[in-house]
Amino acid sequence: MNHTKPAKNREAISNSNLLFFIAAGIFVLMYALAILNYPGSFLQFQTFFDLFSLNAPLIILTLGMSIVMIGGGIDISVGAVTGLVTMSCAVFLESQMGSVGGAMLLSLAIGLAFGLLHGYLIAYLEIQPFIITLAGMFLANGLLTTIHKDPLNVTLPEFIALRDFEFVIPWLGSQNRLGIFIPLEVKPGAVVVVVLVLILAGVMKWSRFGRNLYAVGGNSQSALMLGINVKRTRFFSYLVCGLLSGIAGFVYIMTTGAGNVGNAAGFEMKAIASSIIGGTMLTGGVGNIFGSPIGALTLLTINELIRAAGINSNFQAIGSGLMLCIFIVLQSVVVSLRGRDAFKIPLPAWLLSWRKKT
């Protein structure tokens, strides 16, 4: 009589989720270290939410970059497009026709225009993404300096009211040095980030576009043999990235209240670094949308720790570079080891049951 127990049906965790959990764990450890060393600042709810509010444009760009990278592409124009959107909105808001609604439509139109241009040239004409988006970066920077070279503060009362608006959460907050309770204040940019993360996470998990994008990024030839429209999938990935660049530009000017030729300078490199730290691989096919804000917050926490320690600001770039190198090596090692049967990490029972329900 056979008394062997049936094997448990346990599903192995995917590379995307594994790298996300690693990134989340490192962020938690790093933020815990910051709390231990500087409890007066990092222990407050306001400090954590300010990371979201003040850096919402970067997190939004990281979301777009992650989508493009999952599909096996790259977009180095997002910072320049964001800067162009901020200056264009500032000039429009200071014109006689200026309105907040019109500025929102303008930002979306500019982002979509660059997304359409990049997507068509890369997907349908099959030109290298790096070359096309490099040209897009030069184009956006040229248009930016042509529109207005000097800093331009927006004085439209309707816009100032939106810039200064805050969501107040009375049951969360902290006490100041005088013992007075200060409720938590959240800027609209942070709310935009949360909404976008939830929408894009749902799209990537449950929509046909999300599934196709992972397949195209993993192996475009295999995806083509499965009947997936590879060109259309790549086109829409750049379209989404361009749209998010437009949204990031409006959130940027909503945060700063001014247009400047230096707005969002270097954000494309920070977005790439944040995506990689969050678990998205440059080779494509692997990534988790929830890892994008985690990667950006990890990068920002490093910078805040260096600033709080009073170290020269040049070390922020050094720390970011070291963290990026560590994550690239870590990703390569993890993915390489996962190809062996001895390195199979099963999903916990509670997570497997949750995935079956959803």
N, C-alpha and C positions, 0 to 999 in steps of 0.2 A: 504494500500500500504506500502510495506516494504522499509523504507528509511535508513536502517542500512548500514553503509559503510563496504565494504569488508575488511577483515583483511589484513594487509600488510604482504607480504611474506618476513619476515626477519629471517635470519638464525642466530642461537646462535653461539657465538664465541667458538672455541674448547678450551679445557684445555691447550693444547700445546701452542696455540697462546696467550691465556690470560697470562700464566706464562711468556712467552717471552716478552710481552708488559710490564709486571710489572718489569722484570729484566732490560729491556732497559730503562724504566723510572727512575729506581733507579740509573743506571749507568750515565744517563744524569745529574741527580741531583747531584750525587757525583762528576762528572767531573766539573760541574758548580761551586760547592763549592771549588774545587781545584783551578779553575781559579780565583775566588774571593779572595782567600787567598794568592795564589802565581801566580799572573798574569805574572810575568816576565818569568816564566818557562812554565806553562801549557797553556798559551795563544798562544804559538807558534805552528805552524803546525808541525814543526820538532819533538817536544816533543811527540805529539800524534802518529805520524807515527813511532817514535822510540819504542813505546810500542809494535807495531806490529813487527817491524824488530828484536828487541833484544829478544823478547819472542815468536817468530814464532814457535819454536819447541813445547812449551807448548800448544799453541793454536791448533796445528795439533794433538797433543795427546788428547786434549779435544774433538776434532771432533770424533776421533776413540772411545773414552770412551763414548761419547753420543750415538753413534750408538749401541754399546753393551748394554748400560743401557736401551735404548728404547726397545730393544728386551728382557729385563728382566734379563740381565746378568751383569757381572762385570769383569774387567781385571786389576789386581794389578801388572802386570808384565811390563807394558808399559815403565815405567821409566828405569828399568834394561835393557830391550831390546834396548832402545834408547842409553843408555850408551855403551852397547856392540857394537852397530853399529858404534858409533863414534870412539871407539878404534880400531875396525877392519878396518875401512876406513883409519885411521891414519897409522896403520901398513902397509896396502896395498899401500897407496900413497907414503910411504917412501921406499918401496921395489923397486927392479929393474924393475918390471912389472907395477909399479904404473901409473895410468891414471885416470882422472876425470870420464870418461865414465865407466871405470871398477869399480870405487868406487860407482857410482850410482847403477850399477847392483848388486854389493855386498850388499849394504844397502837394496835394495828391496828384495833380496834373503833371507837375514836373517829375515827380517820382515815377509815375506810370510811363512818361515819355522816355526816360532813360531805361526803364525796365523793358519796354517794347523794343527799343533800339538794340540793347545788349542781347535780349532773348532771341530776336530774329537773326542777328549776325552770327551768334554763337550756335544756336540750335539748327537753323535752316541753311546757313551758308557754311557752317562747320569751321569757323575761324576760332583760333585758340582763345579761351576765355581771358587769359592774362593780357593778351595784346588788346583785345576789344575793350576790356574794362580799364586798362591803362589809358587808352585813347579817350574813354568816357571821363576819366579823372581829369585829364588835361582840358577837355571840353568844358566840364563843369567849373574848373578853376578859372578858365579864360572868361566864361560868361559871368562868373562871380565878380571879378575885378572890373569887367566892362560895365556891369549894372551900377555899382557904387564902390568906390575905393575906401572911403572914410567910414569910421564907425557911425552907426545911425540908431539913435534911441527912439523907440516907439512911444509916442505920447497920446495915442488915441485912448480916450477914457474907457471905452468898451473893452479894449484889449488890456489896459492896466487893471481893470476889475477882474478879468479872467486870470491874469498873471498873479495877482495877490490872493486869489481865492484858495481856500484850504478846507479840506474835510476834517472836522474836529471829532475825535473819538473820545468821549468823556470818561469811559470806563478803563481806558488805557492811558498810561503816562508815567511820569516820575516826579519826584520832589527836587526842587532846586536847593541851593545851599542854605536858603532861609527857611527851608521846611515847607514851602508852599507847593501844593500839588499842581503840576502843569499838565493839562490833557494833551494827548497825542495829536499832532497836526500832520496831515498827509496832503501833499500836493497832487493836483490832477494828473501829472505825469506818471506818478506811481500807479494810479488807478488804470491808466492807459496800458501800462506794462502788464499788469495782472490780467486785464481783459484780453490782450493780445496773446499772452502765453497760453491761456485757457483755450482760446479759439484755435490757435495754431497746433496745440497739442492734440486737440480733437481731430483736426484736419489730417494731421500726420498719422494718427492711429486708426481712424475709422473711415477715412475717405479713400476712394480709388487713387486719387492723385498722390496721397501720402504713401500708399503701398507701392505704387509705380515708381515713385522717386527713390525709395530705398532699393528697389530692384535695379533701376538704371544706374544708380551710384555704385552698387555692388558689382554688376557686370552688365554693361550695356548690350553686348552681343547676346547674352542669354535672355535679357529682357526683351530684345527684339524678336527672338525666336518664340517667346511666350505670347507674342501678339501685342506687346505694349508699344504704344506710339512714343518712341524715345525722344524724337525731336519736339513733339508737343509738350512732353513732360518737362524737358529742359527749358523750353520757352517759358512755361508758366512759373518755373522756379525763379527765373530772373525777373519775371513780371512781379511776383510777390516780393522779391528783394527790393526792387525799385519802389514799389508802393510803401514798404516799410521805411525806406530811406526818406520818402516824402513825409511820412508821419513823424519820423524822428526829427526832421528839420523843423516842423511846426512845434513839437514838444520842446525842442531846443530854444527857440525864440520865446516860447511861452515861459521857459524857465529863466532865461537871461534878460529878456525884454529889449534886446538890441541885435542889430545885424552888424557883422564884422567879417572882414576877409579872413580872419584867423579862426572863425567858428568851425568846430568839429575837425580841426586840422589833426591829422594822424589817427583819426578814429577808425580808419579802415584796418590799420595794423592792430589796434586794440581789439577790434571786433574779431579779427582772425584769431588772435591769441586767446580771447575769452571763449570762443567756440571750441578751440582745441582743449583748453583747460576744462571746459564743461563736458568733454567726452566725445566731441565730433571729430572724426578722422579726416585728414586731408585726402586720403585715398578714396573717400566716398562710401556710401552704403551703411555707415555706422554713425549714429548720433541720436540724441534725445533732446527734444525742445526744452524740457525742464532743466536740462543741463546748461542752457545758454545763460540764464540769469545767474545760475550758480557759478559759472566760469567768470562772468563779469564781476560778481561780488567778491570772488576770491582775489581777483586782480586788484580790485579797489581796496580790499582789506589789507593787502600787502602794502599798498601805497600809504594808507592811513597809519599803519603801524610804523612805517619808516618816518612819516611826518611827525607822529606823536613822540617818537624817540629822539627827535631833534637832529636826525642824520641828514646830511646833504641830500638835496632833492635828486641829484644825479643817480643816487643809489636806487631810486624808484624804478628807473629803466633797467638797472642791473638786476634787481629783484624780480621784475617781471620777466626778463629774459631767462633767468635761471629757472623760474617756475615753468615757463613755456618749454624749455629743454627737458625738464624733468617729466612733464606730462607727455611729450612726444615719445621719449624713451619708454615711459611706462606703458603707453598705448601699444607700442610695437612689441614689447615683452609680453603683455597680457594676451594680445591677439595671437602671437606666435605660440604661446603655451597652450592656449585654448584649442589649438589644432591637434593636440595630443589627447589621447583617451584618459591619461592620468590627471588631466586638469579640467574636469567637468564640474562646474558648480551648479547644483540643483537649486531650483527655486524653493524657498521656504513654503511650507504647507499653506500658511495663511495667505501668502501672496499668490500662490497658484489658484486657491479657491476664489480669491478676489478677481483674478483675471478671467476665470471661467464665468463669473457672474456678469462681468462687464463685456 
